[in-house]
């Protein structure tokens, strides 16, 4: 039960108690006659109080996508779930306790056990592939990333299509079946939990106030948080605060944010097996990166590795850093002296809403060598089909990380839409980093596209024509 629902119930009980006390001519059971009735707004009778609460609550509805109860015996079978991390249900919240109770009841009813198998990430892909090719999969349920299985392994008919079973949107993130694990019109994966982390922009409110910059939250409130205002804010953060002729605060940790730009403009580098660099929306994203480079918007690199932008931000002299919401967990420790905010990534010119992204979606799969996939999916549906006590997904994490209500709302907003951006994770020979480096060095977009469109297509063909 959510906090709001709990408060409504408590208020109702209090009203009933007050009515009971006033029904004895205003006398309480202790003999105190100081109770005053409000004749202008009399306390409702118990039945009226109940009606008021019911009116405030939405009518109970039955999810039409719930799979009807199934009766089967798995004969003591042990279902192995394979992943690169421990996925056993940890009873750390009321929701997870419900899930564990569901699992225990299902194991007793359907006569099966569950074993969680962890394989080191560095060896994972090779070991899983070898087991599948040998017809002896490591598990009954195997977590896989899309690029590891689609199209190569799916074309070999190694997995069950699961579209017919994955329909309960209270237990599953159906988008992962219908879209993110789709191949040739069928979905081969299922996912429980949430779609993923919210991607956005962290900003240092303390530094923002020191520099006298307009509160960045106002841009979101005004629905004016877009690429232009983003660049404007970044430029405002580039300051020489001690008048020694050198910039000592910066507006943006790095301009290496092409993936974010593509997602926020609702485009991609590859679409339907074809490089997509010449698409108008993609060109807009490339020009956005090029503009930041030519106008020297972002803090220049000091020769560090991929962690350098985060380290810049932690120093406290850089206003904005694009990253996923969970980074706030470390900022609460590493930047405890600063007030850190979170915004969705700004909208591109072709977008009407904010987006998060994923470059390597992963989900559960069931190998074809495994029997009764419908029963397995049914069991996982029933484990995770719960009435959450939370008001929205990831509430516990977001409210733990962020103390500001606007930041929580922004993380929710950013997570309402997820786009998959296909790049080097999907196409290993794609010269992605060289491509981005030239954009960031100020090479014209037209030149970069002309140089790389054929190598990009070759990398795509290597995968899809294999």
C-alpha positions in Angstrom: 0.0 0.0 0.0 1.4 3.4 -0.9 1.8 6.2 1.7 -1.0 8.2 0.1 -3.4 5.2 0.4 -2.3 4.6 4.0 -3.0 8.2 5.0 -6.5 8.1 3.5 -7.3 4.9 5.5 -6.0 6.4 8.7 -8.0 9.6 8.2 -11.1 7.5 7.6 -10.6 5.6 10.9 -10.1 8.9 12.8 -13.4 10.2 11.4 -15.2 7.1 12.5 -13.7 7.4 16.0 -14.8 11.0 16.2 -18.3 10.1 15.2 -18.5 7.4 17.8 -17.3 9.8 20.5 -19.9 12.5 19.6 -22.8 10.0 19.4 -23.2 10.0 23.2 -24.5 13.6 23.4 -21.0 15.0 23.0 -19.6 13.0 26.0 -16.4 11.0 25.7 -15.9 7.8 27.6 -13.6 9.6 30.0 -16.5 12.0 31.0 -14.9 15.0 29.2 -17.8 17.2 27.9 -15.6 19.7 26.0 -16.4 18.2 22.6 -17.9 20.9 20.3 -20.0 19.9 17.3 -19.6 21.9 14.1 -23.1 22.6 13.0 -22.1 24.3 9.8 -20.0 21.3 8.6 -21.2 18.4 10.6 -19.0 15.3 10.9 -20.2 12.7 8.5 -21.8 9.5 9.6 -19.6 6.4 9.4 -21.2 5.4 6.1 -20.6 8.8 4.6 -17.0 8.7 5.7 -16.6 5.4 4.0 -18.2 6.7 0.8 -15.8 9.7 0.8 -12.8 7.4 1.0 -14.1 5.1 -1.7 -14.7 8.1 -4.0 -11.1 9.2 -3.6 -9.9 5.7 -4.5 -9.9 4.5 -8.2 -12.2 1.6 -8.9 -10.4 -1.7 -8.7 -9.7 -3.0 -12.2 -8.5 -6.4 -13.3 -5.5 -6.5 -15.6 -6.8 -8.1 -18.9 -3.3 -9.3 -19.7 -2.9 -11.6 -16.7 -2.3 -15.2 -17.8 -5.0 -17.5 -16.4 -4.0 -19.9 -13.6 -2.2 -23.0 -14.9 -2.1 -26.3 -13.2 1.1 -28.4 -13.9 3.7 -30.4 -12.1 7.3 -30.0 -13.1 8.4 -33.2 -11.4 11.0 -31.7 -9.1 12.8 -30.0 -12.0 15.5 -27.4 -11.1 15.3 -24.3 -13.3 18.7 -22.7 -13.8 18.8 -19.0 -14.3 22.1 -17.9 -15.8 23.4 -14.3 -15.5 26.6 -12.3 -15.0 25.4 -11.3 -11.6 23.5 -12.8 -8.7 19.8 -12.5 -9.6 18.3 -14.3 -6.6 15.5 -12.4 -5.0 16.9 -10.4 -2.1 14.3 -9.7 0.5 15.3 -6.0 1.0 12.0 -4.3 0.5 8.3 -5.0 0.8 8.1 -5.6 -2.9 10.9 -8.1 -3.0 9.4 -9.9 0.0 6.2 -10.3 -1.9 8.2 -11.7 -4.9 10.0 -14.2 -2.7 6.8 -15.4 -1.1 5.3 -15.8 -4.6 8.3 -17.9 -5.6 8.1 -20.1 -2.5 4.4 -20.8 -3.1 4.9 -21.5 -6.8 7.8 -23.9 -6.1 5.5 -25.9 -3.7 2.5 -25.8 -6.0 4.3 -26.7 -9.2 7.1 -28.9 -7.7 10.2 -27.2 -8.9 13.3 -25.5 -7.6 15.4 -22.5 -8.9 19.2 -22.3 -9.1 20.9 -19.0 -9.8 24.1 -19.5 -11.8 26.6 -16.6 -12.1 29.2 -16.6 -14.9 32.0 -14.0 -15.0 31.1 -11.2 -17.5 34.5 -11.5 -19.3 33.8 -15.1 -20.2 30.0 -14.9 -20.4 29.3 -14.5 -24.1 31.8 -17.2 -25.2 30.6 -19.7 -22.7 26.9 -19.2 -23.3 27.4 -19.3 -27.1 29.5 -22.5 -26.9 26.8 -24.2 -24.7 24.0 -23.2 -27.1 25.9 -24.4 -30.2 26.5 -27.8 -28.4 22.8 -28.2 -27.7 23.5 -28.1 -24.0 22.6 -24.6 -22.8 24.0 -23.5 -19.4 20.6 -22.8 -18.1 16.8 -22.8 -18.7 16.7 -19.0 -18.5 19.8 -17.1 -19.8 20.3 -13.4 -19.6 21.6 -12.1 -23.0 22.4 -8.8 -24.6 20.7 -8.2 -27.9 23.9 -7.9 -30.0 25.1 -11.3 -28.7 22.2 -13.2 -30.1 20.5 -11.1 -32.8 20.8 -11.9 -35.6 23.4 -14.6 -35.6 22.1 -17.0 -33.0 18.5 -16.4 -33.5 18.9 -17.2 -37.2 20.0 -20.6 -36.2 16.7 -21.2 -34.3 18.4 -21.5 -30.9 15.7 -19.6 -28.9 12.0 -19.8 -28.3 9.9 -16.9 -29.5 8.0 -15.6 -26.5 5.5 -13.1 -27.8 2.5 -15.3 -27.0 3.4 -15.6 -23.4 4.8 -12.2 -22.4 1.7 -9.9 -22.3 1.3 -9.0 -18.6 2.6 -5.5 -18.4 2.5 -5.5 -14.6 5.0 -8.3 -14.4 7.1 -7.7 -17.6 8.6 -4.7 -19.4 6.7 -5.7 -22.6 8.7 -3.3 -24.8 11.7 -5.6 -24.4 9.7 -8.5 -26.0 7.9 -6.5 -28.6 10.7 -4.3 -29.8 14.1 -4.7 -28.1 14.4 -8.5 -28.6 12.5 -8.6 -31.9 13.8 -10.3 -35.0 11.8 -11.0 -38.1 8.6 -10.1 -36.4 9.0 -12.2 -33.3 10.2 -11.4 -29.8 12.8 -13.6 -28.2 13.3 -12.1 -24.7 11.5 -11.0 -21.6 12.4 -8.6 -18.9 11.2 -8.1 -15.4 11.7 -4.9 -13.3 12.2 -1.6 -15.1 13.3 -0.6 -18.6 16.5 0.9 -17.3 18.2 3.8 -15.7 17.1 7.4 -16.5 19.7 9.3 -18.6 20.0 13.0 -18.1 22.2 15.9 -17.0 23.6 16.4 -13.5 24.3 20.0 -12.5 26.0 21.6 -9.6 23.5 24.0 -8.0 26.1 25.4 -5.7 28.3 26.4 -8.6 25.2 27.6 -10.6 24.3 30.0 -7.7 27.9 31.2 -7.3 28.1 32.1 -11.0 24.7 33.8 -10.9 23.3 31.6 -13.6 19.5 31.2 -14.1 18.2 28.1 -12.2 18.4 25.3 -14.7 15.2 23.8 -13.4 13.3 26.7 -14.8 14.1 25.6 -18.4 12.3 22.3 -17.7 9.4 24.1 -16.0 9.1 26.4 -19.0 9.4 23.5 -21.5 12.4 25.3 -22.9 15.1 22.8 -22.2 16.5 22.0 -25.6 19.9 21.9 -27.4 20.1 25.7 -27.8 19.4 26.5 -24.2 21.8 23.6 -23.2 24.6 25.2 -25.2 23.7 28.7 -23.9 24.0 27.4 -20.2 27.2 25.6 -20.9 28.8 28.8 -22.3 27.7 30.7 -19.3 29.6 28.3 -17.1 32.9 29.0 -18.8 34.3 31.7 -16.6 37.5 33.3 -15.5 36.4 33.9 -11.9 39.8 35.2 -10.6 40.6 37.5 -13.6 43.9 35.9 -14.3 43.1 35.4 -18.0 42.3 31.7 -17.7 39.0 29.9 -17.5 38.7 28.2 -14.2 35.0 27.1 -14.2 33.4 25.2 -17.1 29.9 24.7 -18.2 30.1 21.1 -19.5 32.3 18.2 -18.6 32.6 16.8 -22.2 31.1 17.2 -25.6 31.4 13.4 -26.2 27.6 13.0 -26.0 26.6 11.8 -29.5 24.5 8.9 -28.1 22.5 11.2 -26.0 22.0 13.6 -29.0 20.8 10.8 -31.3 18.4 9.6 -28.7 17.1 13.1 -27.9 16.4 13.7 -31.6 14.7 10.4 -32.1 17.2 9.0 -34.6 19.9 6.4 -34.9 23.2 5.6 -36.6 21.8 2.3 -38.0 18.2 1.6 -39.0 16.9 -1.7 -40.4 20.4 -2.9 -41.2 21.5 0.2 -43.0 23.8 3.0 -41.9 21.7 6.1 -41.2 24.3 8.9 -41.1 22.7 10.9 -43.9 19.2 11.0 -42.4 18.2 14.6 -41.7 17.6 14.0 -38.0 21.0 12.2 -37.7 22.7 15.1 -39.4 21.1 17.5 -36.9 22.6 15.4 -34.0 26.0 15.4 -35.7 25.8 19.2 -36.3 25.0 19.6 -32.6 28.2 17.8 -31.6 30.2 19.7 -34.2 28.8 23.1 -33.0 29.9 22.4 -29.5 33.4 21.6 -30.8 33.7 24.6 -33.0 32.4 27.0 -30.4 34.6 25.5 -27.6 31.6 24.8 -25.4 32.9 21.9 -23.3 35.8 21.6 -20.9 38.9 20.5 -22.9 40.3 17.1 -22.1 43.5 16.7 -20.1 44.4 13.4 -21.7 42.4 11.2 -19.3 40.4 8.1 -20.0 36.7 7.6 -20.3 36.2 8.5 -16.6 37.7 12.0 -17.0 34.4 13.8 -17.4 33.0 12.5 -14.2 36.3 13.4 -12.4 36.0 16.9 -13.8 32.5 17.2 -12.4 33.5 15.9 -9.0 36.1 18.6 -8.7 33.2 21.1 -8.2 34.3 23.5 -10.9 32.2 22.1 -13.8 28.5 22.9 -14.0 27.0 20.0 -16.1 27.8 16.3 -16.7 25.6 14.0 -18.8 25.1 10.5 -17.2 22.6 8.0 -15.7 20.7 8.8 -12.6 22.4 6.1 -10.5 25.6 8.2 -10.5 24.0 10.3 -7.8 24.7 7.5 -5.3 28.5 8.3 -5.6 28.0 12.1 -5.8 26.3 12.0 -2.4 29.6 10.8 -1.1 32.1 12.4 -3.4 30.4 15.8 -3.6 28.7 16.0 -0.2 29.5 19.7 0.1 27.7 20.5 -3.1 24.0 20.7 -4.0 23.6 18.5 -7.0 20.6 18.5 -9.3 19.3 16.3 -12.1 17.6 17.2 -15.4 16.5 15.1 -18.4 18.7 15.4 -21.4 17.5 18.4 -23.5 15.1 17.8 -26.4 16.4 17.8 -29.9 14.6 19.8 -32.6 12.6 16.7 -33.8 11.5 15.5 -30.4 8.3 16.3 -28.5 9.4 14.6 -25.3 12.5 13.7 -23.3 14.2 10.3 -23.8 16.6 8.0 -22.1 18.6 5.4 -24.0 20.2 2.0 -24.0 23.0 0.9 -26.3 23.0 -2.8 -25.3 19.6 -4.0 -24.1 19.6 -7.2 -22.2 16.9 -9.6 -21.1 16.0 -13.2 -20.3 15.9 -15.8 -23.1 14.8 -19.4 -23.2 16.9 -21.8 -25.4 15.1 -24.1 -27.8 16.7 -27.1 -26.1 14.6 -26.2 -23.0 11.2 -27.8 -22.6 7.9 -26.0 -21.7 8.9 -22.3 -22.3 5.2 -21.3 -21.7 5.3 -22.8 -18.2 8.6 -21.1 -17.4 7.4 -17.6 -18.5 4.2 -18.3 -16.6 6.1 -18.9 -13.4 8.2 -15.7 -13.8 5.0 -13.8 -14.5 3.4 -15.0 -11.3 6.6 -14.3 -9.2 6.7 -10.7 -10.3 3.0 -9.8 -10.7 2.6 -8.0 -7.4 0.8 -4.9 -6.1 3.7 -2.7 -5.4 3.7 -0.5 -2.3 5.4 2.2 -4.3 3.7 4.9 -6.3 6.0 4.6 -9.3 8.9 2.4 -10.6 12.3 2.9 -8.8 10.7 5.1 -6.2 12.9 3.8 -3.4 16.1 4.3 -5.3 15.2 7.8 -6.6 14.1 9.0 -3.2 17.2 7.6 -1.6 19.5 9.3 -4.1 17.8 12.7 -4.6 16.6 14.9 -1.7 15.0 17.5 -4.1 11.5 16.7 -5.3 12.2 18.3 -8.7 15.2 16.0 -9.3 13.0 13.0 -8.5 10.4 14.2 -10.9 13.0 14.8 -13.6 14.4 11.3 -13.3 10.8 9.9 -13.6 10.3 12.1 -16.6 13.5 11.1 -18.3 12.7 7.4 -17.8 9.2 7.5 -19.5 10.7 6.8 -22.9 13.6 4.6 -23.8 15.3 4.5 -27.2 17.9 1.9 -28.3 20.9 3.4 -30.0 22.9 0.9 -32.1 26.6 1.5 -32.3 29.8 -0.3 -31.5 28.2 -2.6 -29.0 26.1 -4.0 -31.8 28.7 -3.8 -34.6 32.2 -4.5 -33.2 34.1 -3.3 -36.3 32.3 0.0 -36.6 34.9 2.8 -36.4 32.7 4.7 -34.0 35.4 6.3 -31.8 37.4 7.6 -34.8 34.1 9.0 -36.2 33.3 10.9 -33.0 36.9 12.1 -32.6 36.8 13.8 -36.0 33.5 15.5 -35.1 34.9 16.8 -31.8 38.1 18.0 -33.6 36.0 20.3 -35.8 36.0 18.3 -39.1 32.9 19.3 -41.1 29.9 17.1 -40.7 29.7 16.5 -44.5 33.3 15.4 -44.6 32.9 13.0 -41.6 29.8 11.5 -43.0 31.3 10.9 -46.5 34.4 9.4 -44.9 32.6 7.0 -42.6 29.3 6.0 -44.2 30.8 3.1 -46.1 32.9 1.7 -43.2 29.7 2.0 -41.0 27.7 0.0 -43.6 30.5 -2.6 -43.8 30.4 -3.1 -40.1 26.6 -3.6 -40.2 26.8 -6.0 -43.1 29.4 -8.0 -41.3 26.8 -8.8 -38.6 23.6 -9.0 -40.6 24.9 -10.9 -43.6 26.9 -13.4 -41.6 
